[in-house]
Each structure stands twice: as structure tokens, then as C-alpha cells.
Amino acid sequence: MFLGLTVPKLLLILAIGLLVFGPGRLAGVGKSLGESLRAFRSAATEEPEKGKDAPEKKGE
């Protein structure tokens, strides 16, 4: 599994999160985390805008 996280460890983390945040807020936290990851991935795969920080190509 990912980073040594087994199913029992994931269930324990989920149970602790449920106790800390409650069922309603835990869903909102998961939604926010998913949206943040989606935005980060899309920003990471976009081409950088042409500007003064972008390296210039030779021949242009």
C-alpha cells in the first residue's frame, strides 16, 4: 500500500477523524481536500504563461 498504510491503519485514521470533526463536517473536509488536489494537479500540468519569468526560446 501507499507509504505503508494498511487497511486497519486507514480505518483508525478515519475513525479518529470522525470523532474529531463529526460526520457532517468530515464530508465537507473531504470535499475541500479533493477540490484542492484537483486545482493543484490542473495548475501543475498547465503550461506556464509567457512572461518575464519564463525562459525564452532561441529563434523567436
Secondary structure, 3 states (H helix, E strand, C coil): CHHHCCHHHHHHHHHHHHHHHCHHHHHHHHHHHHHHHHHHHHHHHCCCCCCCCCCCCCCC
